[in-house]
């Protein structure tokens, strides 16, 4: 089987299922596991590099308003790879190539590749997408085992935080402008033993005003701007602290949003474990420094 994966999360899942050797095409963002970089890149961003968060937000908003694509799909590469399966998404036009673009490209090429879409909004749906991809690539047993392992780790966290006070937790899915978290992140907060100060499970993230952040009265703020690693998230969190944007006296943490929060795959469990350690260090100890860093 020859698979083109147009999502970093599905690339991760396919490799975790032992189907990495079947992945012949990926996106420019597919960087985990490192072996994924060996596959041909078939999708790139239309945004220039080096933009600050406010500039990214402005550029994305302008392109969406004008109906322009945020990603470039290399039709030539698709044709040459002769894929049997193309995995894409119908969740967020900002995150990856939309399924309609893929359908149009394959029709143009006369390709008979099967298009598989994933559209998870909750942790349960993320785990279901693992089972879905396992069925697609003939790795059902590996998928069952991976899901069972994720559920066991989530249950272990639930046991450790059970009966403890649940801090009001504000996870910022973007920092300039600030965005409340959506989709699975409020559920991650709940699973980690907290209460989401803003944002709803399964809902889209949404833009916030700084007054809304103050009014939410969080006990802890976690910076997890979509697509950035821990180092950049920490820098952006420090900027918010230095600018006096966040409520005084509230602990501020940064996490590896790119690895453990933004991508709907098995590493979301790493994010839950990191959040649980942030919220309940007396029960779990401080979080692993590769996943989280305290800024204030």
Buried (B, 14 or more C-beta within 10 A) or exposed (E): BBBBBBBBBBBBBBBBBBBBEBBBBBBBBBBBEEEBEEBBBBBBBEBEEEEEBEEBBEBBEEBEEEEEBBBBBBBEBBBEBEBBBBBBBEBBBBBBBBBEBBBEBBEEBEBEBBBBBBEBBBBEBBBBBBBBBBEBBEBEEBBEEBBEEBBEBBEBBBEBBEEBEBBBBBBBBBBBEBBBBBBBBBBBBBBBBBBBBBBBBBEBBBEBEBEBBEEBEBBBBBBBBBBBBBEBBBBBBBBBBEEEBBBEEBBBBBBBBBBBBBBBBBBBBBBBBBBBBBBBEEBBEEBEEEBBBBBB
